[in-house]
């Protein structure tokens, strides 16, 4: 599973919208959408914030 798919699943499991997640991370809704569709990946500085928000380790995004 790719990083974007993992972000989408985590976000949906918490009932958070893309807009809400974008606000929490101070990025655009379009950025979150691009991550989730695989058109781009989050900046390496944002991954720790995403991991913290969802209670997972950064390595979660890089393992199958």
Steps between C-alpha positions, in 0.01 A plus 500: 500500500637841406547796734197684364274200543614466860433866568152470349415192707626660821309820427177318419530276806501813718213660310713795392442676168780593264429865581528436873827310460638774279417757767671294770816477289490857360494376141239533226213261453641442152828380653318240709301391195818461295660290773199272520477454123874437465565812291751620761634399839517699822814694575731304729450772764122446501507121541587515872205735555266264316634206699449684828145602408404140435708334770726301266875501443656658192622154401135395463489691173797309358404144591249264343 
